[in-house]
Amino acid sequence: MRSLFRLLPALRTAPTTRAPRREQVSFQLDAQRSIELLRVHDPRAKRIKLSVDERGARLTLPLRASRVEGERFLHEHRGWLAAQLDRQADAAGSGLVRDGTATLPLRGLELPLRWQGGRATRLERGDDGLCFTAPANAGDAALRRALKDFYEAQGRADTGRWLPKYLPDMPRTPRRIVFKRTSSLWGSLAPDGTLALDLALLLAPPPAFEYVLVHELCHLLHADHSPRFWGEVEARFPAWRDERDFLRAEGRALKGRLRQLLAG
């Protein structure tokens, strides 16, 4: 049987400072399904490890792991891998489907969604839920762009409501605030003062979003995560531990749901 993997010969020795080597490979999961997974040769890895998150499957190998070992490990854990991928798919839900998607996540809730025709493609919130307006010729890309614009507008409304509480005792104001999709981080503060926030925060309950905003604002006071930094966070948002725990427990599901909705 032809090998499912094309591994480069393992090096006998390698510097521990060498960067991980990453590549996408195909794997025949079962008779009906072939998947793409990320294979990583990592100098820091001490054993072969298989993991699944909202980004897909990842096989991590020590530099000395052989082709046969990696392939055997995948085959031995094929059932577990299939179950984890199915679980991720269930958690993420389906993508955005015109006249088919009945609810959308916003601020920790699933809001009912109504579809209607119209000239412009836009998503709006009303007293009874959400309304998606789109002309008959609007394609999937236009629908996803309207959904992304809606989440960004909601995020700007939330930050605009919270910032007045926290800015007066900050040394400066962020130069600008941007929303984007991120794979791991929830927020970041660039040296130029740009504060970036993950768009998936709009799917979380507002306290979790507000905690991330406070966390990043406190980096205007301390660039590190020293005890002094956490003291500043504590003084402004005493419940930060609860929200951090929530994001650790539910964050991957939120990111996966957003990824599915905006896929393409």
C-alpha positions as a Markdown table, in Angstrom:
| # | Residue | x | y | z |
|---|---|---|---|---|
| 1 | Met | 0.0 | 0.0 | 0.0 |
| 2 | Arg | 1.3 | 3.4 | -0.9 |
| 3 | Ser | 2.3 | 5.4 | 2.1 |
| 4 | Leu | -0.1 | 8.2 | 3.1 |
| 5 | Phe | 2.8 | 10.3 | 4.3 |
| 6 | Arg | 6.0 | 11.6 | 2.6 |
| 7 | Leu | 8.3 | 12.3 | 5.5 |
| 8 | Leu | 11.8 | 13.6 | 5.1 |
| 9 | Pro | 14.4 | 11.4 | 6.7 |
| 10 | Ala | 14.7 | 12.2 | 10.4 |
| 11 | Leu | 17.9 | 14.0 | 11.4 |
| 12 | Arg | 20.0 | 12.3 | 13.9 |
| 13 | Thr | 20.8 | 15.5 | 15.8 |
| 14 | Ala | 19.3 | 19.0 | 15.6 |
| 15 | Pro | 19.8 | 22.2 | 17.5 |
| 16 | Thr | 17.1 | 22.8 | 20.1 |
| 17 | Thr | 16.7 | 26.3 | 18.8 |
| 18 | Arg | 15.7 | 25.1 | 15.3 |
| 19 | Ala | 12.2 | 26.4 | 14.3 |
| 20 | Pro | 9.4 | 23.8 | 13.9 |
| 21 | Arg | 8.9 | 22.5 | 10.4 |
| 22 | Arg | 5.2 | 22.7 | 9.3 |
| 23 | Glu | 3.4 | 21.2 | 6.3 |
| 24 | Gln | -0.1 | 20.3 | 5.3 |
| 25 | Val | -0.7 | 16.7 | 4.4 |
| 26 | Ser | -3.6 | 14.5 | 3.4 |
| 27 | Phe | -4.8 | 11.6 | 5.4 |
| 28 | Gln | -7.4 | 9.0 | 4.5 |
| 29 | Leu | -9.5 | 9.0 | 7.7 |
| 30 | Asp | -12.0 | 6.3 | 6.5 |
| 31 | Ala | -13.4 | 4.9 | 3.3 |
| 32 | Gln | -15.6 | 8.0 | 2.7 |
| 33 | Arg | -13.4 | 10.8 | 4.1 |
| 34 | Ser | -10.0 | 12.3 | 3.4 |
| 35 | Ile | -8.8 | 15.2 | 5.6 |
| 36 | Glu | -6.0 | 17.8 | 5.6 |
| 37 | Leu | -3.9 | 17.9 | 8.7 |
| 38 | Leu | -1.0 | 20.0 | 9.8 |
| 39 | Arg | 2.2 | 18.0 | 10.5 |
| 40 | Val | 4.8 | 19.7 | 12.6 |
| 41 | His | 8.3 | 18.5 | 13.4 |
| 42 | Asp | 9.1 | 20.3 | 16.6 |
| 43 | Pro | 12.5 | 20.3 | 18.3 |
| 44 | Arg | 10.7 | 20.8 | 21.7 |
| 45 | Ala | 8.4 | 17.8 | 21.3 |
| 46 | Lys | 9.3 | 14.8 | 23.4 |
| 47 | Arg | 6.7 | 12.4 | 22.0 |
| 48 | Ile | 4.3 | 12.1 | 19.2 |
| 49 | Lys | 1.1 | 14.0 | 19.8 |
| 50 | Leu | -2.2 | 14.3 | 17.9 |
| 51 | Ser | -4.6 | 17.3 | 18.6 |
| 52 | Val | -7.8 | 18.7 | 17.2 |
| 53 | Asp | -9.1 | 22.2 | 17.6 |
| 54 | Glu | -11.3 | 24.7 | 15.5 |
| 55 | Arg | -8.4 | 25.0 | 13.0 |
| 56 | Gly | -8.4 | 21.2 | 12.3 |
| 57 | Ala | -6.1 | 18.3 | 13.1 |
| 58 | Arg | -2.4 | 18.6 | 14.0 |
| 59 | Leu | 0.2 | 15.9 | 14.3 |
| 60 | Thr | 3.3 | 16.9 | 16.3 |
| 61 | Leu | 6.5 | 14.9 | 15.9 |
| 62 | Pro | 9.9 | 15.0 | 17.6 |
| 63 | Leu | 12.6 | 15.6 | 15.1 |
| 64 | Arg | 13.8 | 12.0 | 15.5 |
| 65 | Ala | 10.4 | 10.4 | 14.9 |
| 66 | Ser | 10.4 | 8.2 | 11.8 |
| 67 | Arg | 8.0 | 8.1 | 9.0 |
| 68 | Val | 6.7 | 4.7 | 10.1 |
| 69 | Glu | 6.1 | 5.9 | 13.7 |
| 70 | Gly | 4.1 | 8.9 | 12.6 |
| 71 | Glu | 2.0 | 6.9 | 10.2 |
| 72 | Arg | 1.4 | 4.1 | 12.7 |
| 73 | Phe | 0.4 | 6.6 | 15.4 |
| 74 | Leu | -2.2 | 8.2 | 13.1 |
| 75 | His | -3.7 | 4.8 | 12.1 |
| 76 | Glu | -3.9 | 3.7 | 15.7 |
| 77 | His | -5.8 | 6.9 | 16.7 |
| 78 | Arg | -7.9 | 7.1 | 13.6 |
| 79 | Gly | -11.2 | 6.5 | 15.5 |
| 80 | Trp | -10.4 | 9.1 | 18.1 |
| 81 | Leu | -9.4 | 11.6 | 15.4 |
| 82 | Ala | -12.7 | 11.0 | 13.5 |
| 83 | Ala | -14.7 | 11.5 | 16.8 |
| 84 | Gln | -12.9 | 14.7 | 17.7 |
| 85 | Leu | -13.4 | 16.2 | 14.2 |
| 86 | Asp | -17.1 | 15.3 | 14.3 |
| 87 | Arg | -17.4 | 17.0 | 17.7 |
| 88 | Gln | -15.7 | 20.1 | 16.4 |
| 89 | Ala | -18.0 | 20.2 | 13.4 |
| 90 | Asp | -21.1 | 19.9 | 15.7 |
| 91 | Ala | -19.8 | 22.7 | 18.0 |
| 92 | Ala | -19.1 | 25.0 | 15.1 |
| 93 | Gly | -22.5 | 24.4 | 13.4 |
| 94 | Ser | -23.2 | 25.0 | 9.8 |
| 95 | Gly | -22.0 | 28.0 | 7.7 |
| 96 | Leu | -24.2 | 31.0 | 6.8 |
| 97 | Val | -26.9 | 29.8 | 4.4 |
| 98 | Arg | -29.3 | 32.2 | 2.8 |
| 99 | Asp | -32.9 | 31.5 | 3.9 |
| 100 | Gly | -31.5 | 28.5 | 5.8 |
| 101 | Thr | -29.7 | 29.9 | 8.8 |
| 102 | Ala | -32.4 | 30.5 | 11.4 |
| 103 | Thr | -30.2 | 31.9 | 14.3 |
| 104 | Leu | -27.0 | 33.7 | 14.7 |
| 105 | Pro | -24.8 | 34.1 | 17.9 |
| 106 | Leu | -24.4 | 37.5 | 19.5 |
| 107 | Arg | -23.2 | 38.4 | 23.0 |
| 108 | Gly | -23.7 | 34.9 | 24.4 |
| 109 | Leu | -27.1 | 34.4 | 22.9 |
| 110 | Glu | -28.6 | 32.7 | 19.8 |
| 111 | Leu | -30.8 | 35.3 | 18.2 |
| 112 | Pro | -33.6 | 34.4 | 15.7 |
| 113 | Leu | -32.8 | 35.4 | 12.2 |
| 114 | Arg | -35.3 | 36.6 | 9.5 |
| 115 | Trp | -34.4 | 36.8 | 5.8 |
| 116 | Gln | -35.9 | 39.3 | 3.4 |
| 117 | Gly | -35.2 | 40.7 | -0.1 |
| 118 | Gly | -34.0 | 44.3 | -0.7 |
| 119 | Arg | -31.6 | 46.5 | -2.6 |
| 120 | Ala | -28.7 | 46.5 | -0.1 |
| 121 | Thr | -27.0 | 43.6 | 1.6 |
| 122 | Arg | -27.1 | 44.2 | 5.3 |
| 123 | Leu | -27.7 | 42.7 | 8.7 |
| 124 | Glu | -29.6 | 44.6 | 11.4 |
| 125 | Arg | -30.8 | 44.0 | 14.9 |
| 126 | Gly | -34.4 | 44.7 | 15.9 |
| 127 | Asp | -36.6 | 44.2 | 19.0 |
| 128 | Asp | -37.5 | 40.6 | 17.8 |
| 129 | Gly | -34.1 | 39.4 | 16.7 |
| 130 | Leu | -32.0 | 39.9 | 13.6 |
| 131 | Cys | -33.0 | 40.7 | 10.0 |
| 132 | Phe | -30.8 | 39.9 | 7.0 |
| 133 | Thr | -31.7 | 41.9 | 3.9 |
| 134 | Ala | -30.2 | 41.0 | 0.6 |
| 135 | Pro | -31.0 | 41.3 | -3.1 |
| 136 | Ala | -31.7 | 38.1 | -5.1 |
| 137 | Asn | -28.3 | 38.2 | -6.8 |
| 138 | Ala | -26.2 | 38.6 | -3.6 |
| 139 | Gly | -23.6 | 35.8 | -3.4 |
| 140 | Asp | -22.2 | 34.0 | -0.4 |
| 141 | Ala | -19.2 | 36.3 | -0.2 |
| 142 | Ala | -21.5 | 39.4 | 0.0 |
| 143 | Leu | -23.5 | 37.7 | 2.8 |
| 144 | Arg | -20.4 | 36.9 | 4.8 |
| 145 | Arg | -19.1 | 40.4 | 4.3 |
| 146 | Ala | -22.3 | 41.8 | 5.7 |
| 147 | Leu | -22.2 | 39.5 | 8.7 |
| 148 | Lys | -18.6 | 40.5 | 9.4 |
| 149 | Asp | -19.5 | 44.2 | 9.1 |
| 150 | Phe | -22.4 | 43.7 | 11.5 |
| 151 | Tyr | -20.1 | 42.1 | 14.1 |
| 152 | Glu | -17.5 | 44.8 | 13.8 |
| 153 | Ala | -20.2 | 47.5 | 14.2 |
| 154 | Gln | -21.5 | 45.8 | 17.3 |
| 155 | Gly | -18.0 | 45.5 | 18.7 |
| 156 | Arg | -17.4 | 49.2 | 18.1 |
| 157 | Ala | -20.6 | 50.0 | 19.9 |
| 158 | Asp | -19.6 | 47.9 | 22.9 |
| 159 | Thr | -16.1 | 49.3 | 23.2 |
| 160 | Gly | -17.5 | 52.8 | 22.8 |
| 161 | Arg | -19.8 | 52.2 | 25.7 |
| 162 | Trp | -17.1 | 50.7 | 28.0 |
| 163 | Leu | -14.1 | 52.9 | 27.2 |
| 164 | Pro | -15.2 | 56.0 | 29.1 |
| 165 | Lys | -15.0 | 54.0 | 32.3 |
| 166 | Tyr | -11.4 | 53.1 | 31.8 |
| 167 | Leu | -9.6 | 55.7 | 29.8 |
| 168 | Pro | -9.5 | 58.6 | 32.4 |
| 169 | Asp | -6.7 | 56.9 | 34.4 |
| 170 | Met | -4.8 | 55.6 | 31.5 |
| 171 | Pro | -1.5 | 57.3 | 30.4 |
| 172 | Arg | -2.8 | 57.6 | 26.8 |
| 173 | Thr | -5.6 | 56.5 | 24.5 |
| 174 | Pro | -5.2 | 53.6 | 22.0 |
| 175 | Arg | -4.3 | 55.0 | 18.6 |
| 176 | Arg | -7.1 | 53.0 | 17.1 |
| 177 | Ile | -9.1 | 49.8 | 17.7 |
| 178 | Val | -9.4 | 47.1 | 15.1 |
| 179 | Phe | -11.3 | 43.9 | 15.0 |
| 180 | Lys | -10.0 | 40.8 | 13.2 |
| 181 | Arg | -10.2 | 37.0 | 13.3 |
| 182 | Thr | -7.3 | 35.5 | 15.3 |
| 183 | Ser | -6.4 | 31.8 | 15.8 |
| 184 | Ser | -5.2 | 32.0 | 19.5 |
| 185 | Leu | -5.0 | 35.4 | 21.0 |
| 186 | Trp | -8.1 | 37.4 | 22.1 |
| 187 | Gly | -6.4 | 40.8 | 21.9 |
| 188 | Ser | -3.1 | 42.6 | 21.5 |
| 189 | Leu | -1.6 | 46.0 | 21.9 |
| 190 | Ala | 0.9 | 47.0 | 19.2 |
| 191 | Pro | 3.9 | 49.3 | 19.9 |
| 192 | Asp | 2.2 | 52.0 | 17.8 |
| 193 | Gly | -0.9 | 52.0 | 20.1 |
| 194 | Thr | -3.2 | 49.9 | 17.9 |
| 195 | Leu | -5.5 | 47.8 | 20.0 |
| 196 | Ala | -6.6 | 44.6 | 18.1 |
| 197 | Leu | -9.5 | 42.5 | 19.3 |
| 198 | Asp | -10.7 | 39.2 | 18.1 |
| 199 | Leu | -14.1 | 39.4 | 16.3 |
| 200 | Ala | -15.1 | 36.2 | 18.0 |
| 201 | Leu | -15.5 | 38.2 | 21.2 |
| 202 | Leu | -18.9 | 39.3 | 19.8 |
| 203 | Leu | -20.1 | 35.8 | 20.2 |
| 204 | Ala | -19.2 | 35.7 | 23.9 |
| 205 | Pro | -21.2 | 37.1 | 26.8 |
| 206 | Pro | -20.3 | 40.9 | 27.2 |
| 207 | Pro | -18.4 | 40.5 | 30.5 |
| 208 | Ala | -15.8 | 38.2 | 28.7 |
| 209 | Phe | -15.4 | 40.8 | 26.0 |
| 210 | Glu | -15.1 | 43.6 | 28.5 |
| 211 | Tyr | -12.4 | 41.7 | 30.4 |
| 212 | Val | -10.3 | 41.4 | 27.2 |
| 213 | Leu | -10.6 | 45.1 | 26.6 |
| 214 | Val | -9.6 | 45.9 | 30.1 |
| 215 | His | -6.7 | 43.5 | 29.9 |
| 216 | Glu | -5.3 | 45.1 | 26.8 |
| 217 | Leu | -5.8 | 48.6 | 28.1 |
| 218 | Cys | -3.8 | 47.7 | 31.2 |
| 219 | His | -0.9 | 47.0 | 28.8 |
| 220 | Leu | -0.8 | 50.8 | 28.4 |
| 221 | Leu | 0.4 | 50.8 | 32.0 |
| 222 | His | 2.6 | 47.7 | 32.0 |
| 223 | Ala | 3.7 | 45.9 | 28.8 |
| 224 | Asp | 4.3 | 42.6 | 30.6 |
| 225 | His | 2.2 | 40.2 | 32.6 |
| 226 | Ser | 3.9 | 41.0 | 35.9 |
| 227 | Pro | 2.1 | 41.1 | 39.3 |
| 228 | Arg | 1.8 | 44.9 | 38.9 |
| 229 | Phe | 0.0 | 44.3 | 35.6 |
| 230 | Trp | -2.5 | 41.9 | 37.1 |
| 231 | Gly | -3.0 | 44.3 | 40.0 |
| 232 | Glu | -4.1 | 46.9 | 37.6 |
| 233 | Val | -6.5 | 44.5 | 35.9 |
| 234 | Glu | -7.9 | 43.4 | 39.3 |
| 235 | Ala | -8.5 | 47.0 | 40.4 |
| 236 | Arg | -10.6 | 47.7 | 37.2 |
| 237 | Phe | -12.2 | 44.3 | 36.7 |
| 238 | Pro | -12.3 | 42.2 | 39.9 |
| 239 | Ala | -14.1 | 39.3 | 38.1 |
| 240 | Trp | -11.4 | 38.9 | 35.5 |
| 241 | Arg | -10.6 | 35.3 | 36.7 |
| 242 | Asp | -14.1 | 34.1 | 35.9 |
| 243 | Glu | -14.0 | 35.6 | 32.4 |
| 244 | Arg | -10.5 | 34.3 | 31.7 |
| 245 | Asp | -11.7 | 30.8 | 32.8 |
| 246 | Phe | -14.8 | 31.1 | 30.5 |
| 247 | Leu | -12.6 | 32.0 | 27.5 |
| 248 | Arg | -10.3 | 29.1 | 28.3 |
| 249 | Ala | -13.2 | 26.7 | 28.4 |
| 250 | Glu | -15.3 | 28.0 | 25.6 |
| 251 | Gly | -13.0 | 30.1 | 23.5 |
| 252 | Arg | -12.1 | 27.5 | 20.9 |
| 253 | Ala | -15.8 | 26.8 | 20.3 |
| 254 | Leu | -16.5 | 30.5 | 19.8 |
| 255 | Lys | -13.6 | 30.9 | 17.4 |
| 256 | Gly | -14.7 | 27.8 | 15.5 |
| 257 | Arg | -18.3 | 29.0 | 15.2 |
| 258 | Leu | -17.1 | 32.3 | 13.8 |
| 259 | Arg | -14.7 | 30.6 | 11.4 |
| 260 | Gln | -17.6 | 28.4 | 10.1 |
| 261 | Leu | -19.9 | 31.4 | 9.6 |
| 262 | Leu | -17.3 | 33.5 | 7.8 |
| 263 | Ala | -15.6 | 30.6 | 6.0 |
| 264 | Gly | -14.7 | 31.1 | 2.4 |
